[in-house]
């Protein structure tokens, strides 16, 4: 049966869109990588995302600078067993990856903590062997699925949430309300293959104003790795306090 030219073009467009999503997800797992934007359509998409992000344009540029400088710091201290990625959102740096020892984990945290403009560090590095290519590919696929699911949800500000996956663990960063945080977490942990979800959110009120307390501790909830696990209800988040936002150099410990 002969395929019409219009059908061929449509299918090629579908494959290109899927490939772009996969590359974007995989790119998020590489430390210090700079996104490559090619062509007017990609540039226009980037401008649209910039406008919808709840961070100011200045903070977004700061986050890019933090990731570049942090990657350089990590390279200075890296050894054969250190595979660390730094992701920054609203000047909070999340460290993921693997190292050979607890001492290396602490060294990486100290290195990033001293980077200009960093307000806080969440050190989620795992002491253990590096992930193989199969697991990294699966992580990229999970990230793509989570991002697509967040985009499909009309009640979640997908452009204000950063998604990254490491070893089946999905990390969510962003400026969200508590309701949006719960909704995004439920979406992410319902994706097949997700072992758990770690929330590194900074909360805002319904009108977009930052709540007191700054970046709260990261919170871990179970995932749905087998595709059929009964998910327990999430523990309630602590009420906001009048504590100041984290000062540079303060490490925010995860809740286990």
C-alpha positions as CSV (number, residue, x, y, z in Angstrom):
1,X,0.0,0.0,0.0
2,X,1.4,3.4,-1.0
3,X,1.8,6.0,1.8
4,X,0.8,9.5,0.9
5,X,3.4,12.3,1.1
6,X,1.3,14.1,3.8
7,X,1.2,11.0,6.0
8,X,5.0,10.5,5.6
9,X,5.7,14.1,6.6
10,X,3.4,13.8,9.6
11,X,5.1,10.6,10.8
12,X,8.5,12.2,10.4
13,X,7.3,15.1,12.5
14,X,6.2,12.8,15.2
15,X,9.5,11.0,15.3
16,X,11.4,14.3,15.4
17,X,9.3,15.5,18.3
18,X,9.9,12.3,20.3
19,X,13.6,12.5,19.5
20,X,13.8,16.1,20.7
21,X,12.1,15.2,24.0
22,X,14.5,12.2,24.5
23,X,17.6,14.3,23.8
24,X,16.4,17.1,26.1
25,X,15.8,14.5,28.9
26,X,19.2,12.9,28.4
27,X,20.9,16.3,28.2
28,X,19.6,17.1,31.7
29,X,21.6,14.1,33.1
30,X,24.9,15.4,31.9
31,X,26.9,17.7,34.2
32,X,27.6,21.1,32.8
33,X,26.1,20.6,29.4
34,X,24.8,23.7,27.6
35,X,21.6,23.3,25.6
36,X,22.1,23.6,21.9
37,X,19.3,25.5,20.2
38,X,19.2,25.2,16.4
39,X,16.7,27.0,14.1
40,X,14.1,29.6,14.6
41,X,11.4,27.2,15.8
42,X,13.6,26.0,18.7
43,X,14.5,29.5,19.6
44,X,10.9,30.5,19.7
45,X,10.1,27.6,21.9
46,X,12.9,28.6,24.3
47,X,11.5,32.2,24.5
48,X,8.0,30.8,25.3
49,X,9.4,28.6,28.1
50,X,11.3,31.6,29.4
51,X,8.2,33.7,29.6
52,X,6.1,31.0,31.4
53,X,8.8,30.2,34.0
54,X,8.0,31.6,37.4
55,X,11.7,32.5,37.9
56,X,12.7,36.0,36.7
57,X,14.9,36.1,33.6
58,X,17.8,37.1,35.9
59,X,17.4,34.1,38.1
60,X,17.2,31.8,35.1
61,X,20.5,33.2,33.9
62,X,22.0,32.8,37.4
63,X,20.9,29.1,37.4
64,X,22.7,28.5,34.1
65,X,25.8,30.2,35.4
66,X,25.7,28.1,38.6
67,X,25.5,24.9,36.7
68,X,28.4,25.8,34.5
69,X,30.6,27.0,37.4
70,X,29.6,24.0,39.5
71,X,30.5,21.6,36.7
72,X,33.9,23.2,36.5
73,X,34.4,22.9,40.2
74,X,33.5,19.2,40.1
75,X,35.9,18.6,37.2
76,X,38.7,20.1,39.3
77,X,38.2,17.5,42.1
78,X,36.9,14.6,40.0
79,X,38.4,11.1,40.0
80,X,37.6,8.0,38.1
81,X,34.8,7.1,40.5
82,X,33.1,10.5,40.6
83,X,30.1,11.0,38.2
84,X,28.2,14.0,39.5
85,X,25.6,16.2,37.9
86,X,24.6,19.6,39.3
87,X,21.1,21.1,38.6
88,X,20.2,24.6,39.8
89,X,16.7,26.0,40.2
90,X,16.1,29.4,41.8
91,X,19.7,29.3,42.9
92,X,19.3,26.0,44.8
93,X,21.8,23.4,43.6
94,X,20.8,19.8,43.5
95,X,23.7,17.2,43.4
96,X,23.0,13.8,42.0
97,X,25.2,11.0,40.6
98,X,27.6,8.5,42.1
99,X,31.0,8.6,43.9
100,X,33.3,6.1,45.3
101,X,33.3,7.2,49.0
102,X,31.4,9.3,51.5
103,X,34.5,11.7,51.6
104,X,34.0,12.3,47.8
105,X,30.4,13.1,48.3
106,X,31.2,15.6,51.0
107,X,34.0,17.1,48.8
108,X,31.5,17.6,45.9
109,X,29.0,19.3,48.2
110,X,31.6,21.7,49.6
111,X,32.8,22.5,46.1
112,X,29.3,23.5,44.9
113,X,28.5,25.2,48.1
114,X,31.2,27.8,47.4
115,X,29.9,28.6,43.9
116,X,28.7,32.2,43.4
117,X,25.0,32.8,43.8
118,X,24.2,29.4,45.3
119,X,21.7,29.8,48.2
120,X,21.5,26.2,49.2
121,X,22.7,22.7,48.3
122,X,20.8,19.5,48.3
123,X,23.3,16.7,48.2
124,X,21.6,13.5,46.8
125,X,24.8,11.9,45.6
126,X,24.9,8.1,46.1
127,X,28.1,6.3,47.2
128,X,28.3,3.3,44.8
129,X,29.2,2.2,41.3
130,X,28.4,4.4,38.2
131,X,25.2,3.7,36.3
132,X,25.6,1.8,33.1
133,X,24.4,3.1,29.7
134,X,21.2,1.0,29.9
135,X,20.1,2.6,33.2
136,X,21.0,6.0,31.9
137,X,18.9,5.5,28.8
138,X,16.0,4.3,31.0
139,X,16.4,7.4,33.2
140,X,16.2,9.6,30.1
141,X,13.1,7.8,29.0
142,X,11.5,8.2,32.5
143,X,12.3,11.9,32.5
144,X,10.6,12.3,29.1
145,X,7.5,10.5,30.3
146,X,7.3,12.6,33.5
147,X,7.7,15.8,31.6
148,X,5.1,14.8,29.0
149,X,2.6,13.9,31.8
150,X,3.2,17.2,33.5
151,X,2.6,19.1,30.3
152,X,-0.6,17.1,29.8
153,X,-1.9,18.1,33.2
154,X,-3.7,21.5,33.0
155,X,-3.4,22.1,36.7
156,X,0.4,21.8,36.9
157,X,2.8,24.6,35.9
158,X,5.1,22.3,34.0
159,X,7.4,25.2,32.9
160,X,8.1,26.0,36.5
161,X,9.1,22.4,37.4
162,X,12.4,20.9,36.5
163,X,12.6,17.1,36.2
164,X,15.7,15.0,36.3
165,X,16.0,11.2,36.9
166,X,19.0,9.3,38.3
167,X,18.8,5.5,38.9
168,X,15.1,5.4,38.7
169,X,14.7,8.2,41.2
170,X,12.8,11.3,39.9
171,X,13.8,14.6,41.3
172,X,11.4,17.5,41.1
173,X,12.5,21.1,41.6
174,X,10.4,24.2,41.1
175,X,8.4,27.2,42.4
176,X,5.0,25.7,43.2
177,X,2.0,26.0,45.5
178,X,1.6,23.1,47.9
179,X,-1.4,21.8,45.9
180,X,0.7,21.9,42.7
181,X,3.6,20.1,44.5
182,X,1.2,17.3,45.6
183,X,-0.3,17.0,42.1
184,X,3.1,16.9,40.3
185,X,4.4,14.3,42.8
186,X,1.3,12.1,42.2
187,X,1.9,12.3,38.5
188,X,5.6,11.5,38.7
189,X,5.3,8.6,41.1
190,X,2.5,7.0,39.0
191,X,4.9,6.6,36.0
192,X,6.0,3.0,35.5
193,X,9.6,2.5,36.3
194,X,9.8,5.3,38.9
195,X,11.3,3.9,42.1
196,X,10.7,7.0,44.2
197,X,10.2,10.8,43.9
198,X,12.3,13.3,45.7
199,X,10.7,16.8,46.0
200,X,13.0,19.8,46.2
201,X,10.4,22.5,45.9
202,X,10.2,26.1,47.0
203,X,6.7,27.0,47.8
204,X,4.7,30.0,46.7
205,X,1.2,31.3,47.5
206,X,-1.6,31.0,45.1
207,X,-0.8,34.5,43.8
208,X,2.8,33.6,43.1
209,X,4.4,35.2,46.2
210,X,7.2,33.3,48.0
211,X,6.2,31.8,51.3
212,X,8.4,32.3,54.3
213,X,10.9,29.5,55.0
214,X,12.6,29.4,51.6
215,X,13.5,26.0,50.2
216,X,12.2,23.3,52.5
217,X,13.9,20.0,53.1
218,X,13.6,17.5,50.2
219,X,10.9,14.9,50.7
220,X,11.0,11.4,49.4
221,X,7.9,9.5,48.4
222,X,7.6,6.0,46.9
223,X,7.3,5.5,43.2
224,X,5.6,2.9,41.0
225,X,8.5,0.9,39.7
226,X,6.5,-2.3,39.1
227,X,3.6,-0.5,37.6
228,X,1.2,-2.1,40.1
229,X,2.2,-1.0,43.6
230,X,-0.5,0.5,45.8
231,X,0.7,4.0,46.6
232,X,0.3,5.1,50.2
233,X,-0.9,8.7,50.9
234,X,1.9,11.3,51.2
235,X,2.8,12.6,54.6
236,X,1.7,16.2,55.1
237,X,4.3,18.8,54.6
238,X,5.3,20.9,57.6
239,X,3.6,24.3,57.9
240,X,5.6,27.3,56.7
241,X,7.6,29.1,59.4
242,X,9.1,32.5,59.7
243,X,12.6,31.2,59.2
244,X,14.7,33.1,56.7
245,X,15.6,31.6,53.3
246,X,18.7,29.4,53.3
247,X,21.9,31.4,53.3
248,X,24.7,30.5,50.9
249,X,26.6,27.5,52.1
250,X,23.7,25.9,54.0
251,X,23.1,22.2,53.0
252,X,19.5,21.1,53.0
253,X,19.2,17.5,54.2
254,X,16.7,15.2,52.6
255,X,13.8,13.6,54.6
256,X,14.0,9.9,54.5
